[in-house]
Amino acid sequence: MTAMTQPPMTSPFWDRIARRYAAAPVANVDAYERTLGRTLSYLQPAHRVLEIGAGTSSTALRLAPAVADYTATDISAEMVQIGREKLAATPVPGLHIAQGTLPEAVARNQTYDAVLAFNALHLMDDPATEAGRVRALLAPGGLFISKTACLGGLFRAMMPVIWVMRLFGKAPPLRWFTPASLERAIRAAGFEIVEAATDPGTIPRRYIVARAV
């Protein structure tokens, strides 16, 4: 008798807003293009890349042509479906879009040259733990490239507002940390910081390139 497999975990919040999210324009086009450019400067044609929290895979479609193999993952089934629709309309060799989480990626025991996480770490249960999981996916010298909204410090004043929004299904869970505490967590997970910069704007978004040591 064949054992039944559990369906993939998904996120009701992101499933619900996925189509609206996909239709929204990029808030800061200059910053987005700068992030893509800096990231491409680190990627090489032979690289195997994993992107976590890939959303609708818009970034994956831009970056995947530069590497040999690119897997874009997201916990939301609807986000993944939208990404696959985009990929069907604009095929990119070597790009795979799959539903999944970071712990599931670690369990597959595969190694990557780079792991990317854009606008994802502040949505995860514990960024320090997630950084450790990313380290497990990389050989020494592998790259962890992330861009993260840092909501610590003065932004903690927003916590009651976000709590109320969450009660009404209008916001996801958020983690509150500063750029400095995020970098400490990444270093503690076994990385050295190669590059770090913050986009100008109301909410600081820290772009970090870290190398596994």
C-alpha positions as CSV (number, residue, x, y, z in Angstrom):
1,M,0.0,0.0,0.0
2,T,1.4,3.4,-1.0
3,A,1.7,5.9,1.8
4,M,-0.2,9.1,1.4
5,T,2.0,12.2,1.0
6,Q,1.1,15.4,2.7
7,P,0.2,18.4,0.4
8,P,2.8,21.2,0.4
9,M,2.4,23.8,3.0
10,T,1.1,27.1,1.7
11,S,0.2,30.6,3.0
12,P,-3.4,31.7,2.9
13,F,-2.5,35.4,3.2
14,W,-0.2,35.4,0.2
15,D,-2.4,33.1,-1.8
16,R,-5.3,35.6,-1.3
17,I,-3.3,38.6,-2.4
18,A,-1.1,37.0,-5.0
19,R,-3.0,38.3,-8.1
20,R,-3.1,41.8,-6.7
21,Y,0.5,41.6,-5.7
22,A,1.5,40.5,-9.2
23,A,-0.4,43.4,-10.8
24,A,1.2,46.1,-8.6
25,P,4.0,48.1,-10.1
26,V,7.5,48.0,-8.6
27,A,7.6,50.7,-5.9
28,N,11.2,51.9,-6.6
29,V,12.3,50.9,-10.1
30,D,15.8,52.5,-9.7
31,A,16.5,50.5,-6.5
32,Y,15.1,47.3,-8.1
33,E,17.3,47.7,-11.1
34,R,20.3,48.5,-9.0
35,T,19.7,45.3,-6.9
36,L,19.5,43.2,-10.1
37,G,22.7,44.7,-11.4
38,R,24.7,44.2,-8.3
39,T,23.4,40.6,-8.0
40,L,24.2,39.8,-11.6
41,S,27.8,41.0,-11.0
42,Y,28.2,38.0,-8.5
43,L,26.5,35.3,-10.5
44,Q,28.5,33.2,-13.0
45,P,27.4,31.1,-16.0
46,A,28.1,27.8,-14.3
47,H,26.2,28.7,-11.1
48,R,23.4,26.7,-9.5
49,V,21.1,29.2,-7.8
50,L,18.2,28.8,-5.3
51,E,15.9,31.7,-4.7
52,I,13.7,31.5,-1.6
53,G,10.5,33.6,-1.2
54,A,10.5,34.2,-4.9
55,G,6.9,35.4,-5.0
56,T,5.7,35.5,-8.6
57,S,9.2,34.9,-10.0
58,S,9.6,38.3,-11.7
59,T,13.2,38.5,-10.4
60,A,14.0,34.9,-11.2
61,L,13.0,35.5,-14.9
62,R,15.5,38.4,-15.0
63,L,18.4,36.6,-13.3
64,A,18.0,33.0,-14.5
65,P,19.4,33.6,-18.0
66,A,22.8,34.4,-16.4
67,V,23.3,31.0,-14.7
68,A,23.2,27.3,-15.6
69,D,20.4,26.3,-13.2
70,Y,18.0,28.5,-11.2
71,T,15.3,27.2,-8.9
72,A,12.7,29.8,-7.7
73,T,10.7,28.7,-4.7
74,D,7.8,30.2,-2.6
75,I,5.5,28.9,0.1
76,S,2.4,30.3,-1.7
77,A,0.8,28.0,-4.2
78,E,-0.9,30.9,-6.0
79,M,2.4,32.9,-6.2
80,V,4.0,29.8,-7.7
81,Q,1.2,29.4,-10.2
82,I,1.5,33.0,-11.4
83,G,5.3,32.4,-11.8
84,R,4.7,29.3,-13.9
85,E,2.3,31.3,-16.1
86,K,4.9,33.9,-16.6
87,L,7.5,31.2,-17.4
88,A,5.2,29.6,-19.9
89,A,4.7,32.9,-21.7
90,T,8.4,33.7,-21.6
91,P,10.4,30.4,-21.4
92,V,13.9,30.6,-19.8
93,P,16.1,27.5,-20.1
94,G,17.3,26.3,-16.7
95,L,14.6,28.1,-14.7
96,H,12.5,25.9,-12.4
97,I,9.6,27.3,-10.3
98,A,8.5,25.2,-7.3
99,Q,6.4,25.5,-4.2
100,G,8.5,24.9,-1.1
101,T,10.2,26.3,2.1
102,L,13.8,26.7,3.1
103,P,13.7,23.7,5.5
104,E,12.4,21.5,2.6
105,A,15.3,22.7,0.5
106,V,17.8,21.7,3.2
107,A,16.1,18.3,3.5
108,R,16.8,17.6,-0.2
109,N,20.5,17.8,0.7
110,Q,21.5,19.7,-2.5
111,T,24.3,22.2,-2.7
112,Y,24.1,25.6,-4.5
113,D,26.6,28.2,-5.5
114,A,24.3,31.0,-4.5
115,V,21.1,31.4,-2.4
116,L,19.0,34.5,-2.9
117,A,16.3,36.0,-0.6
118,F,14.7,39.3,-1.7
119,N,12.1,40.9,0.6
120,A,11.8,37.6,2.5
121,L,13.8,37.4,5.7
122,H,11.6,39.8,7.6
123,L,8.6,37.5,6.8
124,M,10.3,34.4,8.2
125,D,9.9,33.0,11.7
126,D,13.5,33.6,12.7
127,P,16.0,35.2,10.3
128,A,19.0,33.9,12.3
129,T,17.8,30.3,12.0
130,E,17.0,30.8,8.3
131,A,20.5,32.1,7.7
132,G,21.9,28.9,9.3
133,R,19.7,26.9,6.9
134,V,21.0,28.9,4.0
135,R,24.6,28.1,5.1
136,A,23.8,24.4,5.0
137,L,22.9,24.7,1.3
138,L,26.3,26.3,0.4
139,A,29.8,25.0,0.0
140,P,32.5,27.3,1.4
141,G,32.7,30.3,-0.8
142,G,29.1,30.1,-1.8
143,L,27.1,33.3,-1.7
144,F,24.0,34.4,0.3
145,I,22.5,37.5,-1.4
146,S,19.6,39.1,0.3
147,K,17.6,42.3,0.5
148,T,15.5,42.8,3.5
149,A,13.2,45.5,5.0
150,C,14.7,46.3,8.4
151,L,11.9,47.4,10.8
152,G,13.7,47.6,14.1
153,G,14.5,50.7,16.1
154,L,12.0,53.5,15.6
155,F,9.9,51.3,13.3
156,R,8.8,49.2,16.3
157,A,6.2,52.0,16.9
158,M,4.3,50.4,14.0
159,M,3.9,47.1,15.8
160,P,0.4,47.8,17.2
161,V,-0.8,48.9,13.8
162,I,0.5,45.8,12.2
163,W,-1.0,43.6,14.9
164,V,-4.5,45.1,14.2
165,M,-4.0,44.7,10.5
166,R,-3.1,41.1,11.0
167,L,-6.3,40.5,13.0
168,F,-8.2,41.5,9.9
169,G,-6.0,39.6,7.5
170,K,-4.5,42.7,6.0
171,A,-0.8,42.0,6.9
172,P,1.5,39.0,7.2
173,P,3.6,38.3,10.3
174,L,6.7,40.5,10.4
175,R,10.0,40.3,12.2
176,W,11.5,43.5,13.7
177,F,15.3,44.0,13.4
178,T,17.8,46.6,12.4
179,P,20.4,46.3,9.6
180,A,23.1,45.8,12.2
181,S,21.4,43.0,14.0
182,L,20.6,41.3,10.7
183,E,24.2,41.4,9.7
184,R,25.3,40.0,13.1
185,A,22.8,37.1,12.6
186,I,24.2,36.4,9.1
187,R,27.8,36.4,10.4
188,A,26.9,34.2,13.3
189,A,25.5,31.7,10.8
190,G,28.9,31.2,9.2
191,F,29.2,34.0,6.7
192,E,31.5,37.0,6.0
193,I,29.9,40.2,4.7
194,V,31.2,41.1,1.3
195,E,28.9,44.0,0.5
196,A,26.2,45.8,2.3
197,A,24.1,48.9,1.4
198,T,20.8,50.4,2.3
199,D,18.4,51.8,-0.3
200,P,17.2,55.3,0.5
201,G,13.5,55.5,1.4
202,T,11.1,55.6,4.3
203,I,11.8,52.0,5.3
204,P,15.5,50.9,5.1
205,R,16.0,47.9,2.9
206,R,19.4,46.3,3.5
207,Y,21.1,44.7,0.5
208,I,23.7,42.1,1.8
209,V,26.1,39.9,0.0
210,A,27.6,37.3,2.3
211,R,30.1,34.6,1.6
212,A,30.1,31.2,3.3
213,V,33.3,30.5,5.3
